[in-house]
């Protein structure tokens, strides 16, 4: 459960940070959040093996 909370918080922070940098294009924040969450999923799945 700690991993899920950590992943959610980091994803939210990265998404908001990128959105604040690229104020003209909010889509970049959404894409960054999706990329971070995908990286967390791959990392945690590979760590189990």
C-alpha positions in Angstrom: 0.0 0.0 0.0 2.9 2.3 0.7 4.1 1.9 -2.9 0.7 2.9 -4.3 0.5 6.0 -2.2 4.1 6.9 -3.1 3.4 6.4 -6.8 0.2 8.5 -6.6 1.9 11.4 -4.8 4.9 11.5 -7.0 2.7 11.3 -10.1 0.6 14.2 -8.9 3.6 16.3 -8.0 5.3 15.7 -11.4 2.1 16.4 -13.3 1.6 19.7 -11.4 5.2 20.7 -11.8 5.2 20.1 -15.5 1.9 21.9 -15.9 3.3 24.9 -14.0 6.4 25.0 -16.3 4.4 24.6 -19.5 1.4 26.9 -18.8 0.5 27.2 -22.4 0.1 23.4 -23.0 -1.6 21.6 -20.1 -1.3 18.3 -22.1 2.4 18.1 -21.2 1.5 17.7 -17.5 -0.9 15.0 -18.3 1.6 13.1 -20.5 4.3 13.5 -17.8 2.0 12.1 -15.2 1.1 9.1 -17.4 4.8 8.5 -18.1 5.7 8.6 -14.4 2.9 6.2 -13.5 4.0 3.8 -16.3 7.5 3.9 -15.1 6.4 3.1 -11.5 4.4 0.1 -12.8 7.3 -1.3 -14.8 9.7 -0.7 -11.9 7.6 -2.4 -9.3 6.8 -5.3 -11.6 10.4 -5.9 -12.4 11.4 -5.6 -8.8 9.2 -8.5 -7.8 11.1 -11.0 -10.0 
